[in-house]
Amino acid sequence: MAKIDDLKKSVSDMTDEELMEALKTIRSNRRIPAKKASGKRKTTKKSKSKTINVEGLASGLSPEVAAALLKELEGGNDES
């Protein structure tokens, strides 16, 4: 079984060339951002406020339905 001591060489045991190479590697890793997994990202849906075009909605109504709607909006619906 591998031990932690076996994974990396100790800094005190490294030569000057190995230390410089390790330092360059560490510095270059800090400059380059790590790539994130693009497929596992959660996206939240943001609700967008929509502007309703009343004229566009009313233009598709038949004259009978438009008259009934107008009557209801004016408060003329006394069927209760």
CYANA upper distance limits for C-alpha pairs under 8 A (distance plus 0.5 A):
  2 ALA  CA      6 ASP  CA      6.91
  2 ALA  CA      7 LEU  CA      8.04
  3 LYS  CA      7 LEU  CA      7.36
  4 ILE  CA      8 LYS  CA      8.05
  5 ASP  CA      9 LYS  CA      7.99
  9 LYS  CA     13 ASP  CA      7.30
  9 LYS  CA     14 MET  CA      7.56
 10 SER  CA     14 MET  CA      7.12
 11 VAL  CA     19 LEU  CA      7.75
 14 MET  CA     18 GLU  CA      6.24
 14 MET  CA     19 LEU  CA      6.61
 15 THR  CA     19 LEU  CA      6.68
 16 ASP  CA     20 MET  CA      6.68
 17 GLU  CA     21 GLU  CA      6.68
 18 GLU  CA     22 ALA  CA      6.57
 19 LEU  CA     23 LEU  CA      6.60
 20 MET  CA     24 LYS  CA      6.67
 21 GLU  CA     25 THR  CA      6.67
 22 ALA  CA     26 ILE  CA      6.70
 23 LEU  CA     27 ARG  CA      6.67
 24 LYS  CA     28 SER  CA      6.58
 25 THR  CA     29 ASN  CA      6.66
 26 ILE  CA     30 ARG  CA      6.95
 27 ARG  CA     31 ARG  CA      7.08
 28 SER  CA     32 ILE  CA      6.90
 29 ASN  CA     33 PRO  CA      7.80
 37 ALA  CA     41 ARG  CA      7.68
 53 ASN  CA     57 LEU  CA      7.01
 54 VAL  CA     58 ALA  CA      6.51
 55 GLU  CA     59 SER  CA      6.50
 56 GLY  CA     60 GLY  CA      7.53
 57 LEU  CA     61 LEU  CA      7.79
 58 ALA  CA     66 ALA  CA      7.73
 61 LEU  CA     65 VAL  CA      6.64
 61 LEU  CA     66 ALA  CA      6.37
 62 SER  CA     66 ALA  CA      6.58
 63 PRO  CA     67 ALA  CA      6.56
 64 GLU  CA     68 ALA  CA      6.79
 65 VAL  CA     69 LEU  CA      6.58
 66 ALA  CA     70 LEU  CA      6.58
 67 ALA  CA     71 LYS  CA      6.63
 68 ALA  CA     72 GLU  CA      6.76
 69 LEU  CA     73 LEU  CA      6.64
 70 LEU  CA     74 GLU  CA      6.65
 71 LYS  CA     75 GLY  CA      6.94
 71 LYS  CA     76 GLY  CA      5.74
 71 LYS  CA     77 ASN  CA      7.14
 72 GLU  CA     76 GLY  CA      6.15
 72 GLU  CA     77 ASN  CA      5.85
